[in-house]
């Protein structure tokens, strides 16, 4: 796959036959040439890799290497957020078929870039690991809202939700940590328990509170803390949350690397955790690829 890191590295020319005579802007690593197709009356494109040398704003072109041309290229007919790399790779993947292997995109700011031979496997998948209700889960809601803002566009990342439905444990003898969830059962923050045999669904903090409030009662326990749970378990790299602030940061659970934010983290803290996680994962991947 060829996908320029920044659209500032992509130049555009109306010359039907660009050559090496004219100098080129120093940032231009790729050149898109547009010319009229006399048969269709529309535009036809060619994409080149630019080899250049020299110093200053304008450089001498040594060679133009053709990446794709003619029927190999289509131009997407709508303006997109071309800083969203995942969006462009997935869109190009749907359009590349038959002879087509390259898609040119125009941004809402009229800048241009392209994707050649899109590779969906280059998109990093992160799991949103959380529990619900409420729906959507708090972490899913925050991550999706941040994603829609474009803040993760440059990371080339895609989010997959793994949200555990706690309604499966509802019942008159079930105890949940907080009444705010709206789950049917009893709640540690509002109910007084007098009988044995309850099922507590919560984390280690919930377990400690239960035993402090009702030390004489026997009960069973389902742990939903991602660090110790048998049901809230990641299946790939992940972002999750924990009620203990000391657990926040870069962690490994069940053999998968991930990031943990506090239960009440702000959107800024969630965004920062995801960016740090992705950068750490990429560094590890690069290091492993360079090792003999």
VENVEN-V799967 format. One record per residue. N is the residue number from 0. RES is the residue in one small letter. PSI is psi as a letter, one per 30 degrees, with the letter a starting at -180 (* if undefined). OMEGA is omega in radians with two decimals (none if undefined). NEAR is the number of other ideal C-beta (glycine too) atoms within 12 Angstrom. Layout:
n->(N N)
res->(RES RES)
psi->(PSI PSI)
omega->(OMEGA OMEGA)
near->(NEAR NEAR)
This chain:
n->(0 1 2 3 4 5 6 7 8 9 10 11 12 13 14 15 16 17 18 19 20 21 22 23 24 25 26 27 28 29 30 31 32 33 34 35 36 37 38 39 40 41 42 43 44 45 46 47 48 49 50 51 52 53 54 55 56 57 58 59 60 61 62 63 64 65 66 67 68 69 70 71 72 73 74 75 76 77 78 79 80 81 82 83 84 85 86 87 88 89 90 91 92 93 94 95 96 97 98 99 100 101 102 103 104 105 106 107 108 109 110 111 112 113 114 115 116 117 118 119 120 121 122 123 124 125 126 127 128 129 130 131 132 133 134 135 136 137 138 139 140 141 142 143 144 145 146 147 148 149 150 151 152 153 154 155 156 157 158 159 160 161 162 163 164 165 166 167 168 169 170 171 172 173 174 175 176 177 178 179 180 181 182 183 184 185 186 187 188 189 190 191 192 193 194 195 196 197 198 199 200 201 202 203 204 205 206 207 208 209 210 211 212 213 214 215 216 217 218 219 220 221 222 223 224 225 226 227 228 229 230 231 232 233 234 235 236 237 238 239 240 241 242 243 244 245 246 247 248 249 250 251 252 253 254 255 256 257 258 259 260 261 262 263 264 265 266 267 268 269 270 271 272 273 274 275 276 277 278 279 280 281 282 283 284 285 286 287 288 289 290 291)
res->(x x x x x x x x x x x x x x x x x x x x x x x x x x x x x x x x x x x x x x x x x x x x x x x x x x x x x x x x x x x x x x x x x x x x x x x x x x x x x x x x x x x x x x x x x x x x x x x x x x x x x x x x x x x x x x x x x x x x x x x x x x x x x x x x x x x x x x x x x x x x x x x x x x x x x x x x x x x x x x x x x x x x x x x x x x x x x x x x x x x x x x x x x x x x x x x x x x x x x x x x x x x x x x x x x x x x x x x x x x x x x x x x x x x x x x x x x x x x x x x x x x x x x x x x x x x x x x x x x x x x x x x x x x x x x x x x x x x x x x x x x x x x x x x x x x x x)
psi->(k j j k e k f f g k l k k g k f i k a g e k l l k f f j f k k k k k l k j f e f f a l k l k k l k k k l l a l a e k l k k e l j k k e l l b f f k l k k g l k l j g f j e e e e e e e e e f f j l b f k g k k k k k l f g g l k a l k k i k j f f f k k k k k j j l l l l l k l l e e e e e e e e e e f f g f g e f f h l k k k k j k k j f f f g k l f g k k l e k f f f g k k a l k f f f l k k f l l g l j k j a a e e e e e e e f e e i f f k k l l k j k g k f f f l f f i k l g a k l k a l k f j f f f k a k l k k h g k k a k k l l e g l l e e e e e e e e e e e e e e e e e e e e e e f f k *)
omega->(2.98 3.14 -3.09 -3.14 -3.13 3.12 3.09 3.11 -3.09 3.07 -3.13 3.09 3.07 3.14 -3.12 -3.12 -3.12 -3.12 -3.07 -3.08 -3.09 3.07 -3.07 -3.12 -2.96 -3.13 -3.01 3.05 -3.14 -3.11 3.06 3.12 -3.14 3.07 -3.12 3.06 -3.06 -3.12 -3.10 -3.07 3.12 -3.11 3.05 -2.98 2.95 3.13 -3.08 2.90 -3.04 2.96 -3.04 3.05 -3.14 3.14 3.12 -3.08 3.13 -3.08 3.09 3.12 3.09 -3.12 3.01 -3.13 -3.09 3.05 3.11 -3.14 3.02 -3.06 3.11 -3.01 2.93 3.06 -3.12 -2.94 3.09 3.07 -3.14 2.96 -3.03 2.96 3.13 -3.01 3.12 3.13 -3.09 3.12 -3.13 3.10 3.11 3.13 3.12 -3.07 -3.11 3.13 -3.11 -3.14 -3.05 3.08 -3.06 3.11 3.08 -3.12 3.04 -3.14 3.11 3.08 3.07 3.01 -2.99 2.98 -3.13 3.00 3.13 -3.11 -3.07 -3.11 -3.13 -3.12 3.11 3.12 3.13 3.09 3.06 -3.14 2.97 -3.06 -3.04 3.09 3.13 0.14 0.09 3.11 -0.21 3.13 -3.07 -3.09 3.09 -3.13 -3.12 -3.10 -3.13 3.11 3.08 3.13 -3.14 3.13 -3.13 -3.04 3.14 -3.01 -3.08 -3.03 -3.10 -3.04 3.12 -3.08 3.08 -3.08 2.97 -3.05 -3.09 -3.11 -3.11 3.09 3.12 -3.12 -3.09 3.11 -3.06 3.14 3.13 3.12 3.09 -3.07 -2.93 3.14 -3.13 -3.12 -3.10 3.13 3.14 -3.11 3.09 -3.08 -3.12 -3.06 -3.05 -3.05 3.04 -3.10 -3.11 -3.05 3.04 2.96 3.12 3.03 3.09 3.09 -3.08 -3.11 -3.13 3.09 3.11 -3.14 3.12 3.14 3.12 -3.08 3.06 -3.10 -3.04 -3.03 -3.08 -3.02 3.01 -3.08 3.00 -2.93 2.98 -3.08 3.11 3.05 -3.09 3.14 -3.05 -3.01 3.01 3.14 3.08 -2.99 3.12 3.06 3.08 3.07 -2.88 2.90 -3.14 -3.12 -3.11 -3.11 3.10 -3.07 -3.13 3.11 -3.11 3.09 -3.13 -3.07 3.01 3.14 3.12 3.08 -3.14 3.11 -3.13 3.11 3.11 3.02 3.11 -3.10 -3.12 -3.10 3.08 3.10 3.11 -3.12 3.09 3.13 3.14 3.14 -3.13 3.14 3.11 3.13 -3.11 3.12 3.11 3.13 3.14 3.11 3.12 3.13 3.11 3.13 -3.13 -3.14 -3.13 3.14 -3.13 none)
near->(24 27 39 32 17 20 35 20 26 36 36 30 27 17 21 17 17 31 19 21 12 20 22 35 24 20 21 31 31 40 40 42 33 26 22 15 17 10 10 11 8 14 23 26 36 34 41 36 27 35 19 30 16 15 10 13 12 17 22 20 28 17 17 30 21 23 30 33 29 21 18 25 35 30 28 27 14 16 18 32 27 37 27 31 36 34 36 42 35 26 28 38 26 17 29 29 14 9 14 26 28 37 40 45 40 25 26 16 15 13 24 35 41 47 46 37 25 31 21 24 14 25 28 32 26 38 35 42 41 39 43 26 26 21 18 19 29 29 43 30 24 31 39 25 19 31 30 17 18 21 25 35 28 23 31 31 36 30 35 24 29 30 31 31 23 33 21 19 30 21 20 16 22 30 42 36 35 27 18 15 31 16 31 20 30 35 28 33 19 16 23 14 28 12 16 13 18 32 29 36 40 40 32 23 26 31 26 20 23 32 21 13 24 24 12 13 23 16 27 20 27 30 26 40 33 40 28 22 26 14 21 37 25 31 20 26 35 41 52 50 39 35 29 23 16 11 26 27 24 27 30 20 28 22 13 25 30 40 41 37 40 22 32 17 29 15 23 15 25 39 28 23 36 39 26 25 37 36 23 25 30 22 16 19 17 12 12 11 10 9 8 5)
